[in-house]
């Protein structure tokens, strides 16, 4: 499963990149865009590890907000398509017509979002070129196309999933190294927190996920309430596209707002200077969750290994709650230490 440099496509050849960046629309009902694939493609293009424009095309799929989302993460695209009823396969005819008119015939299709693999393979078949997938969340695929020529994964569980889908794959360490943000400096942290009127005694916890709708804002608000009544001064940051957000806001108001709750459309990397800790769903152990953990840990942001599973979940697992409080105590101690040595 070891990857080698020669397995990566020639960065000077022409290729079609297909990616679904995250949507920030609060009206979308079935958004497919994710952060990690967008960061991987942006990094690969930046480091000249994969064919780049103008010879190649970078096609982003999603609503109009995905254009700003891609730009905010450093991904420069050449084409944007909005699918009908949020179904990427409805775009096949339009994209194919466009690609067949390109002055330089592409050598392959590189699909960076598992959600687009059926569309990518269909286009590759029509163009009679290979299709390659950089896979970070194969659990969403129930039946895989047969004409995927190369699959790259970042997590052993994903390798096993692809075997179950009767495909072979290789493990990639080169691309994963691109998810390596700089640790926010004390000056960046102070400035970012001052802009939001956050004092240095407040613990800022972000609820994050590769697909932001996987964050349950209601359960996250319950977690913050638990920490607040336990004596901690906390502030929660949750995506505006999180699930059950309106219920979370009502819950927050019903408690008398003992903590601050902020909503955001900012991408995960932009939040790092503000955060003291993150928590996100970990039920699906895959390349996506592994790389988000890596992103945060390399920025020196602790990852709380507890899914915010709501009141019922806490009542069934008191030991998990105790571990969470222990983790928060350690964060408080680190914050106080940093203030002492500032």
C-alpha positions in Angstrom: 0.0 0.0 0.0 3.0 2.3 -0.1 2.8 5.2 -2.5 5.6 6.3 -4.7 6.2 9.6 -6.5 6.0 8.0 -9.9 2.4 7.0 -9.1 1.4 10.6 -9.2 0.4 12.0 -12.6 2.8 14.1 -14.6 2.2 17.7 -13.3 2.8 19.0 -16.8 0.2 16.9 -18.6 -3.4 18.1 -19.2 -6.1 16.7 -16.8 -9.6 17.3 -15.6 -9.9 17.9 -11.8 -13.3 17.4 -10.3 -14.1 18.6 -6.8 -17.1 19.6 -4.6 -16.0 22.4 -2.2 -18.2 22.9 0.9 -21.4 25.0 0.5 -22.1 27.8 2.9 -25.8 28.1 1.9 -28.2 27.7 4.7 -31.0 26.7 2.3 -29.2 23.8 0.8 -30.9 20.5 1.7 -28.4 18.0 0.5 -25.0 19.6 0.1 -22.2 17.3 -0.9 -19.1 19.6 -0.6 -16.4 18.9 1.9 -13.3 20.8 3.2 -10.6 18.1 3.2 -10.8 17.3 -0.6 -10.7 21.0 -1.3 -7.5 21.5 0.8 -5.9 18.5 -0.8 -6.4 19.7 -4.3 -5.4 23.3 -3.5 -2.2 22.0 -1.9 -1.4 19.7 -4.8 -1.8 22.5 -7.3 0.2 24.9 -5.2 3.1 22.4 -4.8 3.0 21.5 -8.5 2.2 17.8 -7.7 -0.6 17.5 -10.1 -1.5 19.0 -13.6 -2.5 22.6 -13.2 -4.2 25.2 -15.4 -4.0 26.6 -18.0 -3.5 23.2 -19.7 -5.8 21.5 -17.2 -9.3 22.3 -16.0 -10.4 22.6 -12.3 -14.1 22.0 -12.2 -16.0 22.7 -9.0 -19.5 21.3 -8.5 -22.0 23.0 -6.2 -24.2 26.0 -5.5 -22.9 29.5 -6.0 -21.5 29.7 -2.5 -18.9 27.0 -3.3 -17.0 29.5 -5.5 -16.3 31.7 -2.5 -15.6 28.6 -0.4 -13.0 27.3 -2.9 -11.3 30.7 -3.1 -11.1 31.1 0.7 -9.1 27.8 0.8 -6.8 28.8 -2.0 -8.3 26.7 -4.7 -8.3 28.5 -8.0 -10.8 26.9 -10.4 -11.5 27.3 -14.1 -15.2 26.1 -14.3 -18.2 26.0 -12.0 -21.4 23.9 -12.4 -24.5 23.9 -10.3 -26.3 20.5 -10.4 -30.0 20.2 -10.8 -31.6 19.1 -7.5 -28.1 18.9 -6.1 -27.5 15.7 -8.2 -24.1 15.9 -9.8 -25.0 13.3 -12.5 -27.4 15.8 -14.1 -24.4 17.7 -15.3 -22.9 15.0 -17.4 -24.1 16.2 -20.8 -23.1 19.8 -20.2 -19.6 19.1 -18.9 -18.9 16.5 -21.6 -19.9 19.0 -24.3 -17.5 21.5 -22.8 -14.6 19.1 -22.4 -15.0 17.8 -26.0 -14.4 21.4 -27.2 -11.1 21.9 -25.4 -8.1 22.7 -27.6 -5.9 20.2 -25.7 -7.3 16.8 -25.1 -7.0 15.8 -21.3 -5.0 12.8 -20.4 -7.1 11.7 -17.4 -9.8 12.7 -15.0 -8.8 13.2 -11.3 -11.7 13.0 -8.9 -11.0 14.6 -5.5 -14.5 14.0 -4.0 -15.9 10.5 -3.5 -19.3 12.1 -4.0 -18.5 12.8 -7.7 -17.0 9.5 -8.6 -19.9 8.3 -10.7 -19.9 11.5 -12.7 -16.1 11.5 -13.1 -16.0 7.8 -14.3 -18.8 8.5 -16.7 -17.0 11.4 -18.3 -13.7 9.5 -18.4 -15.4 6.6 -20.2 -16.9 9.0 -22.8 -13.5 10.6 -23.3 -11.8 7.3 -23.3 -9.2 8.3 -20.7 -8.3 6.9 -17.2 -10.1 8.0 -14.1 -8.3 8.4 -10.8 -9.9 8.9 -7.3 -8.4 10.5 -4.3 -10.7 8.9 -1.7 -11.3 10.4 1.7 -14.8 9.1 2.5 -15.7 5.8 0.7 -18.4 5.0 3.2 -20.8 7.2 1.1 -20.4 4.9 -1.9 -22.7 1.9 -2.0 -21.8 0.7 -5.5 -18.6 1.8 -7.1 -18.0 2.2 -10.9 -15.8 -0.4 -12.4 -13.6 1.9 -14.5 -11.6 3.6 -11.6 -8.0 3.1 -12.7 -6.3 4.3 -9.5 -7.6 4.9 -6.0 -5.5 6.7 -3.3 -6.5 6.5 0.4 -5.2 7.9 3.7 -6.7 5.5 6.2 -6.4 1.7 6.6 -10.2 1.5 7.1 -10.7 3.1 3.7 -8.4 0.5 2.2 -10.6 -2.3 3.6 -13.8 -0.5 2.4 -12.5 -0.4 -1.1 -11.6 -4.1 -0.9 -15.2 -4.8 0.1 -16.2 -2.8 -3.1 -13.8 -5.0 -5.1 -11.3 -2.4 -5.9 -7.6 -2.2 -5.0 -6.0 1.1 -3.8 -2.7 2.5 -2.6 -1.9 4.5 0.5 -0.8 8.1 -0.1 1.5 9.9 2.3 2.6 12.6 -0.1 -0.7 14.4 -0.4 -1.5 14.1 3.3 1.6 16.1 4.2 0.0 19.1 2.5 -2.6 19.3 5.3 -0.1 21.1 7.5 -1.2 24.5 8.6 1.2 26.8 10.5 0.6 27.0 14.2 -1.2 30.3 14.9 1.2 32.8 16.5 0.3 34.5 19.8 -0.2 37.7 17.9 -2.6 36.0 15.4 -4.5 34.5 18.3 -4.8 37.7 20.2 -5.9 39.7 17.2 -8.5 37.1 16.0 -10.0 36.8 19.5 -10.0 40.5 20.1 -12.0 41.0 16.9 -14.7 38.8 18.4 -14.4 40.2 21.9 -13.2 37.0 23.4 -11.1 37.3 26.5 -8.2 35.0 27.4 -10.1 33.2 30.1 -12.7 31.9 27.7 -12.3 28.4 26.3 -13.3 28.4 22.6 -14.5 25.1 21.3 -15.3 24.5 17.6 -17.7 21.9 16.4 -16.3 20.9 13.0 -16.7 18.3 10.4 -15.6 17.7 6.8 -19.2 18.0 5.8 -20.6 20.7 8.1 -24.1 19.3 8.1 -22.8 16.3 10.0 -22.4 18.6 13.0 -25.4 18.4 15.3 -25.7 21.9 16.7 -28.4 20.9 19.2 -26.2 18.3 20.8 -23.2 20.6 20.7 -25.2 23.2 22.6 -26.0 20.6 25.2 -22.3 19.9 25.6 -21.5 23.6 26.1 -24.3 23.8 28.6 -22.8 20.9 30.5 -19.4 22.6 30.6 -21.0 25.9 31.6 -22.8 24.5 34.6 -19.6 22.7 35.6 -18.0 26.1 36.1 -16.1 26.6 32.8 -16.3 29.8 30.8 -16.9 28.6 27.3 -17.7 29.8 23.8 -18.9 27.6 21.0 -18.4 28.1 17.3 -20.7 26.1 15.0 -21.2 26.1 11.2 -24.2 28.0 10.0 -25.0 24.9 7.9 -24.9 22.6 10.9 -27.9 20.3 11.5 -30.5 21.3 14.1 -29.1 24.8 14.4 -32.4 26.5 15.1 -33.1 24.0 17.9 -29.6 24.8 19.3 -30.3 28.5 19.4 -33.6 27.9 21.2 -31.9 25.6 23.7 -29.2 28.3 24.2 -31.8 31.0 24.9 -33.8 28.6 27.1 -30.8 28.2 29.3 -30.5 31.9 29.7 -27.4 32.1 27.4 -24.8 31.0 30.1 -22.2 30.7 27.3 -21.6 32.4 23.9 -22.6 30.6 20.8 -21.3 31.9 17.5 -22.2 30.7 14.0 -19.8 30.9 11.0 -19.3 30.2 7.4 -15.5 30.4 7.6 -13.6 27.4 6.5 -11.9 25.3 9.2 -8.3 26.7 8.6 -9.6 30.2 9.2 -10.9 29.3 12.6 -7.6 27.8 14.0 -6.2 31.1 15.5 -9.4 31.4 17.6 -9.9 27.8 18.8 -8.7 26.2 22.0 -10.2 22.8 21.2 -12.3 21.1 18.6 -14.9 18.3 18.6 -16.4 16.6 15.6 -18.3 13.4 14.7 -16.0 10.4 14.7 -18.4 7.6 14.0 -17.0 7.2 10.5 -13.3 6.6 10.9 -11.9 7.5 7.4 -9.4 9.6 5.7 -11.6 12.6 6.1 -11.7 12.4 9.9 -8.0 11.5 10.1 -6.9 14.5 8.1 -9.1 16.8 10.1 -7.5 15.6 13.3 -4.1 16.0 11.6 -5.0 19.6 10.5 -6.0 20.6 14.1 -3.2 18.7 15.9 -0.5 20.2 13.7 -1.9 23.6 14.5 -1.6 22.7 18.2 -5.4 22.6 18.6 -6.4 19.7 20.9 -9.1 17.3 19.4 -11.6 16.2 22.1 -12.2 12.5 21.3 -15.9 12.5 22.1 -18.8 12.7 19.7 -21.3 15.3 21.0 -24.0 12.6 21.3 -26.7 14.6 23.2 -28.2 14.2 26.6 -29.0 10.5 26.2 -25.5 9.7 25.2 -24.0 11.4 28.2 -26.4 9.7 30.6 -25.3 6.3 29.2 -21.6 7.0 29.3 -20.6 8.9 32.4 -17.0 7.9 32.0 -16.9 9.7 28.6 -18.2 12.9 30.4 -15.4 12.6 33.0 -12.8 12.2 30.3 -14.1 15.3 28.6 -13.9 17.4 31.8 -10.4 16.1 32.4 -9.5 17.2 28.9 -11.0 20.7 29.5 -9.0 21.0 32.7 -5.8 20.3 30.8 -6.7 23.0 28.2 -7.4 25.5 31.0 -4.0 24.7 32.6 -2.2 25.1 29.2 -4.0 28.5 28.7 -3.0 29.7 32.1 0.6 28.6 31.5 0.7 30.5 28.2 -0.6 33.6 29.9 2.0 33.3 32.7 4.8 33.1 30.2 3.5 35.7 27.8 
